[in-house]
Amino acid sequence: MSIARQASEITLPAPDKRWPTVYAFLCRHFARISADIWRERILAGKVHWFNGEAITLQTPFLAGKRLCYYREVATEPAIPFNHQILYQDQHILVADKPHFLPVTPGGEYVNECLLARLKRDTGIDDMVPVHRLDRDTAGLVLFSINAQSRAAYYQLFQQAQITKLYQAVAPLSPAAQHCALPKQWQIANRIEKSQPRFINAIVAGEVNAQSTISLVAKSGELGLFELTPHSGKTHQLRLHMLSLAMPILHDTYYPKLQPKQAPQFDKPLQLLAKQLSFTDPLSQKQQQFSSKQQLSAWPG
């Protein structure tokens, strides 16, 4: 059994007659966890209010109060790759994430994630990622470590004031095999949730996802691409590469969702968040960070 070292928090929503107690709410809200397990956790003192006061099975539901609990999984995969802190000041931290490591807890991961690792490394508990990066994708992640300035860095992403450059390796389409370099595509379409809900799909409708994709080098049947997303939809770059008939190498979601299996450490998704560039909202200094990693499928 692996138990999260850091508590997860939830703010209880507007009152509902179905939830006379916190226990009833937890059983209803987290339907995949049995009532017996919630009962055991509550009796063991593993569920408490934000101020540390433990709840009981009879504690009434109180809308708006912050509740803390500790995620548990039977077994947690160990990711045998190291992360690296590239930069840290009093406001932000930039980390270089390896493939396979999630940024935050989720699913079968509770302690083996980049956020938990960085908290252990630095001793800073008040740390949050300012943007997201898929577990399968390697590269740069920006964290806020100062609550007072956090909103300013969130705003960089919300207002598209930060430039993100990715690299990818993919099998070349017949047309791309014979095109001159560099070759560039401007992709603009609509991406929405699909089924199952952890994957997305390109659909008809108003554009909400835009990317610039450039083929910059070739090696046999493979191409090296530079990708700049101009929006932030989940799996956007993976879907936009698929739309060019060149899905990213070792992608287990697209074009076809593969059955769940243990991480294939010898076949990481060939997608790397290579560079972040922005004007610091506090100092007005130009910042540019580059990942030290290389995509393993690309020669040299």
C-alpha positions as CSV (number, residue, x, y, z in Angstrom):
1,M,0.0,0.0,0.0
2,S,1.3,3.5,-0.9
3,I,-0.1,6.4,0.9
4,A,0.3,10.0,-0.1
5,R,2.7,12.0,2.1
6,Q,0.8,15.2,1.3
7,A,-2.9,15.6,1.8
8,S,-5.3,16.2,-1.1
9,E,-7.8,18.9,-0.5
10,I,-11.4,19.4,-1.6
11,T,-13.8,22.2,-0.9
12,L,-17.3,20.9,-0.1
13,P,-19.8,22.1,-2.7
14,A,-23.2,23.7,-2.2
15,P,-25.4,21.7,0.1
16,D,-27.4,18.7,-1.1
17,K,-30.1,16.7,0.7
18,R,-28.3,13.5,-0.4
19,W,-25.3,14.4,1.8
20,P,-26.3,14.5,5.5
21,T,-22.7,13.7,6.5
22,V,-19.2,14.1,5.1
23,Y,-19.0,10.3,5.0
24,A,-22.1,10.2,2.8
25,F,-20.6,12.9,0.5
26,L,-17.3,11.0,0.1
27,C,-19.0,7.8,-0.8
28,R,-21.1,9.5,-3.4
29,H,-18.4,11.9,-4.8
30,F,-15.7,9.2,-5.0
31,A,-17.8,6.4,-6.3
32,R,-14.8,4.2,-7.3
33,I,-13.8,4.0,-3.7
34,S,-16.0,1.7,-1.6
35,A,-17.9,2.9,1.4
36,D,-16.0,0.4,3.6
37,I,-12.7,2.0,2.6
38,W,-13.9,5.5,3.4
39,R,-15.2,4.1,6.7
40,E,-11.7,2.7,7.5
41,R,-10.0,5.9,6.6
42,I,-12.3,8.0,8.7
43,L,-12.0,5.7,11.7
44,A,-8.2,5.8,11.3
45,G,-8.1,9.6,11.4
46,K,-7.0,9.9,7.7
47,V,-9.8,12.4,6.8
48,H,-9.8,15.8,8.5
49,W,-10.8,19.5,8.1
50,F,-8.1,21.9,6.8
51,N,-7.4,23.0,10.4
52,G,-6.5,19.4,11.3
53,E,-9.6,18.4,13.2
54,A,-10.5,14.8,12.4
55,I,-14.0,14.0,11.2
56,T,-16.1,11.1,12.3
57,L,-18.7,9.0,10.6
58,Q,-21.4,11.3,12.0
59,T,-19.7,14.7,11.1
60,P,-22.4,16.7,9.3
61,F,-21.8,18.0,5.7
62,L,-20.8,21.6,5.8
63,A,-20.8,23.4,2.4
64,G,-17.7,25.5,1.7
65,K,-15.4,23.9,4.2
66,R,-12.1,22.5,3.1
67,L,-11.6,18.8,3.7
68,C,-8.3,16.9,3.6
69,Y,-7.7,13.3,2.8
70,Y,-4.8,11.1,1.8
71,R,-4.8,9.2,-1.5
72,E,-3.9,5.5,-1.3
73,V,-3.1,2.9,-4.0
74,A,-2.3,-0.8,-3.6
75,T,0.9,-0.5,-5.6
76,E,2.6,2.6,-7.1
77,P,5.0,2.3,-10.1
78,A,8.5,3.5,-9.5
79,I,9.9,5.8,-12.3
80,P,13.6,5.1,-12.7
81,F,14.5,8.4,-14.2
82,N,15.8,11.6,-12.6
83,H,14.4,15.1,-12.7
84,Q,16.5,18.2,-12.5
85,I,15.9,21.7,-11.1
86,L,17.2,24.2,-13.7
87,Y,16.3,27.4,-12.0
88,Q,14.9,28.7,-8.7
89,D,14.3,32.2,-7.2
90,Q,11.9,33.5,-4.6
91,H,8.9,33.2,-6.9
92,I,9.4,30.3,-9.4
93,L,11.1,27.1,-10.0
94,V,11.8,25.5,-13.4
95,A,12.2,21.7,-13.5
96,D,13.2,19.3,-16.2
97,K,10.8,16.3,-16.0
98,P,11.7,12.9,-17.4
99,H,9.3,10.8,-19.4
100,F,6.7,8.7,-17.5
101,L,6.7,10.8,-14.4
102,P,3.4,12.6,-13.7
103,V,3.6,16.3,-12.7
104,T,1.0,15.9,-9.9
105,P,-0.7,12.9,-8.1
106,G,-3.3,11.1,-10.0
107,G,-4.5,7.5,-10.8
108,E,-2.0,5.0,-9.4
109,Y,0.5,7.7,-8.6
110,V,0.5,9.4,-5.2
111,N,4.1,10.0,-4.2
112,E,5.9,9.3,-7.4
113,C,5.3,12.5,-9.2
114,L,7.3,15.6,-10.0
115,L,5.6,17.8,-7.5
116,A,6.2,15.4,-4.6
117,R,9.8,15.0,-5.6
118,L,10.4,18.7,-5.7
119,K,8.8,19.3,-2.3
120,R,11.1,16.7,-0.9
121,D,14.1,18.2,-2.6
122,T,13.4,21.8,-1.6
123,G,11.4,21.5,1.6
124,I,8.9,24.0,0.1
125,D,5.3,22.8,0.7
126,D,3.5,25.7,-0.9
127,M,4.4,24.8,-4.5
128,V,2.1,24.4,-7.5
129,P,2.6,23.8,-11.2
130,V,1.6,26.8,-13.3
131,H,0.8,24.7,-16.3
132,R,0.4,21.1,-17.2
133,L,2.5,18.5,-19.0
134,D,1.4,15.0,-19.9
135,R,3.0,12.2,-17.9
136,D,4.3,10.7,-21.2
137,T,5.9,14.0,-22.2
138,A,9.4,15.0,-21.0
139,G,10.7,18.5,-20.5
140,L,10.2,21.9,-18.8
141,V,7.6,22.6,-16.1
142,L,7.2,26.0,-14.4
143,F,6.2,26.0,-10.7
144,S,5.1,28.8,-8.5
145,I,6.7,28.7,-5.0
146,N,5.3,32.1,-3.7
147,A,1.5,32.5,-3.1
148,Q,1.8,36.3,-3.2
149,S,3.1,36.4,-6.8
150,R,1.3,33.2,-8.1
151,A,-1.4,35.0,-10.0
152,A,1.1,36.9,-12.1
153,Y,2.6,33.7,-13.4
154,Y,-0.7,32.0,-14.0
155,Q,-1.6,35.0,-16.1
156,L,1.3,34.4,-18.4
157,F,-0.3,31.2,-19.6
158,Q,-3.9,32.5,-19.5
159,Q,-3.0,35.4,-21.7
160,A,-0.7,33.5,-24.0
161,Q,2.3,35.6,-23.0
162,I,4.7,32.7,-22.8
163,T,6.3,30.9,-25.8
164,K,6.6,27.1,-25.6
165,L,8.7,25.2,-28.0
166,Y,8.5,21.4,-28.3
167,Q,10.5,18.8,-30.2
168,A,9.1,15.5,-31.5
169,V,10.2,12.6,-33.6
170,A,7.7,10.9,-35.9
171,P,7.6,8.6,-38.9
172,L,7.5,10.7,-42.1
173,S,4.5,10.6,-44.3
174,P,5.2,9.8,-48.0
175,A,4.7,13.5,-48.9
176,A,7.1,14.6,-46.1
177,Q,9.8,12.2,-47.1
178,H,10.2,14.1,-50.4
179,C,9.6,17.7,-49.2
180,A,12.3,20.3,-48.9
181,L,13.5,21.5,-45.5
182,P,12.4,23.3,-43.5
183,K,8.8,22.5,-44.1
184,Q,6.1,24.3,-42.0
185,W,2.4,23.7,-41.3
186,Q,-0.1,26.0,-39.6
187,I,-2.7,23.8,-37.9
188,A,-6.1,25.3,-36.7
189,N,-9.1,23.2,-35.7
190,R,-11.4,22.3,-32.9
191,I,-10.5,19.7,-30.1
192,E,-13.0,18.3,-27.7
193,K,-13.2,15.5,-25.2
194,S,-13.8,12.0,-26.7
195,Q,-14.4,8.5,-25.3
196,P,-12.9,7.4,-23.0
197,R,-12.7,10.9,-21.5
198,F,-9.0,11.0,-21.0
199,I,-8.5,11.2,-24.7
200,N,-9.5,14.0,-27.1
201,A,-10.5,14.3,-30.8
202,I,-10.5,16.8,-33.6
203,V,-14.1,17.7,-34.5
204,A,-15.9,20.1,-36.7
205,G,-16.7,23.5,-35.3
206,E,-15.2,26.8,-34.2
207,V,-11.4,26.7,-33.9
208,N,-10.0,26.4,-30.4
209,A,-6.6,24.8,-31.0
210,Q,-3.7,26.3,-33.1
211,S,-0.2,25.1,-33.6
212,T,2.8,25.8,-35.8
213,I,4.7,22.6,-36.8
214,S,8.0,22.6,-38.6
215,L,9.9,19.6,-40.0
216,V,13.6,20.6,-39.4
217,A,15.6,17.4,-40.1
218,K,15.2,13.9,-41.6
219,S,16.9,10.6,-40.8
220,G,15.8,7.7,-42.8
221,E,12.0,7.3,-42.3
222,L,12.0,9.6,-39.3
223,G,11.6,13.3,-39.0
224,L,12.6,15.8,-36.3
225,F,9.9,18.4,-35.7
226,E,9.7,21.6,-33.8
227,L,6.2,22.4,-32.5
228,T,4.8,25.7,-31.1
229,P,1.3,25.5,-29.5
230,H,-0.6,28.7,-29.6
231,S,-3.4,27.3,-27.4
232,G,-3.4,24.8,-24.6
233,K,-5.8,22.0,-25.3
234,T,-5.1,18.6,-23.8
235,H,-3.0,16.4,-26.3
236,Q,-3.1,19.2,-28.8
237,L,0.3,18.5,-30.3
238,R,-0.2,14.8,-30.4
239,L,-3.5,15.3,-32.3
240,H,-2.1,18.0,-34.6
241,M,0.8,15.6,-35.6
242,L,-1.8,12.9,-36.2
243,S,-3.7,15.3,-38.4
244,L,-0.6,15.5,-40.7
245,A,-0.6,11.7,-40.9
246,M,2.6,11.7,-38.8
247,P,1.7,10.5,-35.3
248,I,4.4,11.0,-32.7
249,L,6.6,7.9,-32.3
250,H,5.6,5.6,-29.4
251,D,2.2,7.4,-28.8
252,T,0.0,4.9,-27.0
253,Y,-3.1,7.1,-27.4
254,Y,-3.2,8.2,-31.0
255,P,-4.0,7.1,-33.6
256,K,-5.3,4.1,-31.6
257,L,-5.7,3.8,-27.9
258,Q,-3.5,0.9,-26.7
259,P,-4.5,-1.4,-23.8
260,K,-3.2,-0.3,-20.4
261,Q,0.1,-1.9,-19.5
262,A,3.1,-1.3,-17.4
263,P,5.3,1.6,-18.5
264,Q,7.5,0.7,-21.5
265,F,10.6,2.5,-20.3
266,D,12.5,1.6,-23.5
267,K,9.8,3.3,-25.7
268,P,9.1,6.8,-24.3
269,L,6.8,9.1,-26.2
270,Q,9.0,11.1,-28.5
271,L,7.8,14.5,-27.4
272,L,9.9,16.9,-25.4
273,A,8.9,20.4,-24.0
274,K,12.3,21.8,-25.0
275,Q,12.0,25.6,-24.3
276,L,10.1,28.2,-22.3
277,S,10.4,31.9,-23.1
278,F,8.7,34.8,-21.4
279,T,9.0,38.3,-19.9
280,D,9.0,37.9,-16.1
281,P,5.9,39.7,-14.9
282,L,7.7,41.0,-11.8
283,S,11.2,41.9,-12.9
284,Q,10.4,42.5,-16.6
285,K,13.5,40.4,-17.3
286,Q,13.5,38.2,-20.4
287,Q,13.6,34.6,-19.3
288,Q,14.4,31.6,-21.5
289,F,14.9,28.0,-20.3
290,S,16.0,25.0,-22.2
291,S,15.6,21.3,-21.4
292,K,18.9,19.4,-21.1
293,Q,17.2,16.2,-22.5
294,Q,17.3,14.7,-26.0
295,L,14.8,12.5,-27.7
296,S,16.1,9.0,-27.6
297,A,14.9,7.9,-31.0
298,W,16.7,10.7,-32.8
299,P,20.3,9.8,-33.8
300,G,23.0,11.9,-32.1
